[in-house]
Amino acid sequence: MADAFKEPPPGMVEKSGSGLWLSHVFMIFGVLVVFFPIWLAFVASTVTQPEIVSPPMPLWPGGHFLENYKRALFAGVNVPVATMLLNSLIMALGIAIGKIIISLLSAFAIVYFKFPGRTFFFWMIFITLMLPVEVRIVPTYEVIAGFGLLNSYSGLIFPLIASATATFLFRQFFMTIPDELAEAARVDGARPMRFFVDIILPMSRTNIAALFVILFIYGWNQYLWPLLITTEPEMNTIVMGIKQMFPSGDDTADWPVIMATSILAMVPPVIIVISMQKLFISGLVDSEK
């Protein structure tokens, strides 16, 4: 037993130290590779058009930061970027919150309510994973158009708020909760929704946070569906706006405004990820979940 607590040989310590050093070098290199294009976009958003198109492109920020970002936010190319950011924010929040609410309730019903065919209904929900938006986009468009929801936030959000993945993840988590909790709540006279609000929701906090981050970014990056159902420029999302800023034919692109818009489009997802980082990581790696 005493041999088990002896210090490891010096060679093993040196090997571990060198491996740690190499891992840090590779991580720093990977961060630089990912960060360099973002840095170039930021630099391009702070200089003038001639400085961008005349090689070599500067690698340090210029003196037109406020001017370029003001033009992007309040003038834009077709629509002010501030309007498109608001549209994307409403759409992403609506999709994330809607998916989580529906998935929580459906998973709660499947796990805690005994009704005929509940397993069948769960697998029917799960099978919809094989039907992405692109496959059902034509009938979905016909339904939305029939309800008069084109060029509206409701039309942007409602067709995308069902999530089989979130339902599956919540179901798997609910199945790990001891049955004794539900029995104790029933003995105390708590109704199902009281049990859901007072016990299930607090225990699901980290799972909800992790899914919220993923689903918010999913909603923020939507391109095909908003492109299909919005015809008014005032309803454009930021992803659509960036694509529409690129000129066609012999027109010249306003690169400082385009780069400023690209940087602004990254800000809300970054804020969400940073602000919910601890809960997000806990929801993904917590061994008890």
MARTI-247168 format. One line per 3 residues: number of its first residue (from 1); their letters; for each residue x, y, z of C-alpha. Coordinates in pm, whole numbers, plus 50000, padded with zeros to 5 digits. Layout:
# residues N
NUM	a	X,Y,Z ~ ...
This chain:
# residues 289
1	mad	50000,50000,50000 ~ 50284,50239,50080 ~ 50420,50204,49726
4	afk	50096,50344,49588 ~ 50166,50682,49751 ~ 50527,50719,49637
7	epp	50612,51016,49420 ~ 50623,50940,49046 ~ 50964,50914,48881
10	pgm	51117,51245,48761 ~ 51079,51143,48399 ~ 50704,51110,48434
13	vek	50677,51457,48586 ~ 50882,51611,48306 ~ 50674,51432,48045
16	sgs	50353,51555,48203 ~ 50490,51910,48217 ~ 50599,51909,47853
19	glw	50265,51766,47746 ~ 50085,52041,47934 ~ 50307,52303,47770
22	lsh	50244,52162,47422 ~ 49869,52150,47481 ~ 49873,52519,47575
25	vfm	50074,52602,47262 ~ 49826,52419,47040 ~ 49529,52584,47212
28	ifg	49681,52930,47172 ~ 49755,52858,46807 ~ 49397,52741,46752
31	vlv	49258,53055,46918 ~ 49477,53273,46696 ~ 49365,53090,46382
34	vff	48998,53140,46475 ~ 49044,53498,46597 ~ 49251,53633,46305
37	piw	48961,53657,46051 ~ 48748,53827,46317 ~ 49029,54073,46383
40	laf	49060,54148,46011 ~ 48683,54210,45992 ~ 48706,54447,46289
43	vas	49001,54632,46135 ~ 48814,54662,45804 ~ 48518,54813,45991
46	tvt	48734,55097,46125 ~ 48904,55214,45804 ~ 48793,55373,45478
49	qpe	48699,55200,45154 ~ 49025,55297,44970 ~ 49233,55154,45254
52	ivs	49056,54817,45222 ~ 49075,54782,44843 ~ 49433,54910,44817
55	ppm	49680,54635,44916 ~ 49822,54568,45160 ~ 49523,54586,45388
58	plw	49602,54744,45728 ~ 49631,54512,46025 ~ 49559,54773,46291
61	pgg	49234,54963,46354 ~ 49184,55298,46181 ~ 49022,55616,46295
64	hfl	48675,55573,46141 ~ 48524,55340,46401 ~ 48239,55566,46513
67	eny	48164,55687,46162 ~ 48139,55341,46007 ~ 47937,55188,46290
70	kra	47701,55484,46298 ~ 47641,55446,45924 ~ 47580,55074,45965
73	lfa	47343,55104,46261 ~ 47129,55394,46144 ~ 47170,55400,45765
76	gvn	47282,55059,45643 ~ 47253,54973,45275 ~ 46884,54886,45234
79	vpv	46764,54881,45596 ~ 46934,55013,45912 ~ 47128,54739,46089
82	atm	46959,54833,46417 ~ 46624,54724,46270 ~ 46763,54394,46144
85	lln	46931,54326,46479 ~ 46600,54382,46656 ~ 46422,54145,46415
88	sli	46686,53876,46468 ~ 46678,53923,46845 ~ 46299,53885,46862
91	mal	46310,53582,46635 ~ 46595,53410,46823 ~ 46442,53473,47166
94	gia	46099,53359,47047 ~ 46237,53038,46897 ~ 46456,52955,47199
97	igk	46189,53028,47461 ~ 45913,52862,47258 ~ 46115,52546,47199
100	iii	46207,52516,47567 ~ 45849,52568,47693 ~ 45697,52319,47449
103	sll	45973,52064,47506 ~ 45948,52091,47886 ~ 45572,52041,47883
106	saf	45576,51756,47630 ~ 45858,51573,47812 ~ 45680,51623,48145
109	aiv	45360,51477,48003 ~ 45539,51177,47850 ~ 45729,51090,48169
112	yfk	45480,51167,48448 ~ 45137,51106,48293 ~ 45018,50752,48230
115	fpg	44808,50748,47914 ~ 44770,50496,47632 ~ 45023,50530,47354
118	rtf	45259,50769,47530 ~ 45564,50576,47405 ~ 45422,50582,47054
121	ffw	45369,50957,47069 ~ 45721,51009,47200 ~ 45872,50817,46910
124	mif	45652,51005,46666 ~ 45799,51327,46805 ~ 46149,51182,46788
127	itl	46106,51073,46424 ~ 46051,51438,46326 ~ 46428,51480,46370
130	mlp	46449,51329,46022 ~ 46227,51607,45882 ~ 46426,51932,45885
133	vev	46271,52264,45786 ~ 46399,52232,45430 ~ 46198,51911,45374
136	riv	45865,52054,45497 ~ 45922,52412,45391 ~ 45661,52422,45112
139	pty	45362,52295,45316 ~ 45476,52505,45612 ~ 45483,52812,45389
142	evi	45132,52736,45262 ~ 45001,52709,45618 ~ 45167,53035,45727
145	agf	45043,53215,45416 ~ 44694,53079,45472 ~ 44689,53226,45823
148	gll	44815,53560,45693 ~ 45139,53547,45893 ~ 45379,53648,45617
151	nsy	45602,53944,45709 ~ 45532,53899,46078 ~ 45720,53788,46388
154	sgl	45463,53514,46442 ~ 45539,53371,46099 ~ 45911,53382,46172
157	ifp	45882,53208,46509 ~ 45589,52964,46526 ~ 45695,52716,46253
160	lia	46034,52668,46424 ~ 45940,52633,46791 ~ 45884,52255,46799
163	sat	46201,52068,46896 ~ 46226,51689,46909 ~ 46586,51714,47031
166	atf	46499,51926,47334 ~ 46200,51701,47412 ~ 46426,51396,47405
169	lfr	46690,51558,47628 ~ 46435,51675,47886 ~ 46268,51332,47884
172	qff	46600,51161,47954 ~ 46670,51402,48240 ~ 46323,51366,48393
175	mti	46365,50989,48393 ~ 46668,51026,48621 ~ 46464,51211,48887
178	pde	46367,50969,49168 ~ 46004,50863,49168 ~ 45996,50934,49541
181	lae	45985,51308,49469 ~ 45667,51273,49268 ~ 45517,51045,49533
184	aar	45604,51291,49811 ~ 45452,51579,49615 ~ 45136,51375,49557
187	vdg	45111,51290,49929 ~ 45148,51660,50015 ~ 44856,51737,49789
190	arp	45056,51910,49514 ~ 44890,51907,49176 ~ 45094,51810,48869
193	mrf	45165,52168,48760 ~ 45267,52263,49115 ~ 45511,51970,49113
196	fvd	45633,52084,48771 ~ 45688,52448,48875 ~ 45827,52395,49225
199	iil	46042,52086,49174 ~ 46102,52000,48809 ~ 46185,52348,48680
202	pms	46446,52433,48947 ~ 46616,52097,48895 ~ 46622,52158,48518
205	rtn	46788,52501,48542 ~ 47126,52402,48399 ~ 46968,52194,48121
208	iaa	46742,52485,48028 ~ 47040,52724,48020 ~ 47246,52493,47798
211	lfv	46960,52443,47555 ~ 46874,52814,47557 ~ 47224,52904,47437
214	ilf	47215,52643,47161 ~ 46863,52728,47049 ~ 46923,53104,47058
217	iyg	47219,53067,46822 ~ 47009,52833,46605 ~ 46737,53097,46577
220	wnq	46985,53380,46526 ~ 47152,53204,46232 ~ 46830,53120,46046
223	ylw	46846,53229,45683 ~ 46627,53020,45453 ~ 46297,53050,45642
226	pll	46312,53431,45695 ~ 46419,53471,45332 ~ 46111,53280,45221
229	itt	45837,53446,45425 ~ 45957,53807,45445 ~ 45920,54037,45146
232	epe	45930,54371,45327 ~ 46283,54504,45392 ~ 46178,54618,45741
235	mnt	46136,54250,45840 ~ 46482,54141,45727 ~ 46699,53961,45980
238	ivm	47067,54040,46023 ~ 47180,53725,45839 ~ 46963,53821,45542
241	gik	47089,54178,45562 ~ 47455,54080,45537 ~ 47383,53874,45226
244	qmf	47186,54158,45066 ~ 47467,54406,45128 ~ 47688,54236,44873
247	psg	47639,54413,44540 ~ 47531,54258,44215 ~ 47674,54343,43877
250	ddt	47927,54624,43860 ~ 47825,54791,44186 ~ 48093,54847,44448
253	adw	48056,54695,44792 ~ 48069,54930,45089 ~ 48316,54711,45276
256	pvi	48349,54919,45595 ~ 47971,54904,45649 ~ 47955,54533,45561
259	mat	48236,54450,45803 ~ 48081,54666,46075 ~ 47752,54482,46024
262	sil	47928,54146,46049 ~ 48089,54245,46379 ~ 47757,54374,46515
265	amv	47588,54047,46412 ~ 47828,53854,46637 ~ 47771,54067,46947
268	ppv	47434,53930,47076 ~ 47531,53558,47051 ~ 47865,53631,47219
271	iiv	47687,53816,47502 ~ 47447,53524,47549 ~ 47728,53267,47557
274	ism	47946,53468,47798 ~ 47662,53562,48033 ~ 47540,53200,48057
277	qkl	47877,53029,48032 ~ 47877,52862,48376 ~ 47524,52729,48346
280	fis	47588,52622,47986 ~ 47897,52418,48077 ~ 47728,52274,48385
283	glv	47428,52167,48180 ~ 47651,51986,47931 ~ 47906,51813,48157
286	dse	47741,51773,48497 ~ 47782,51407,48582 ~ 47452,51399,48772
289	k	47249,51493,48464
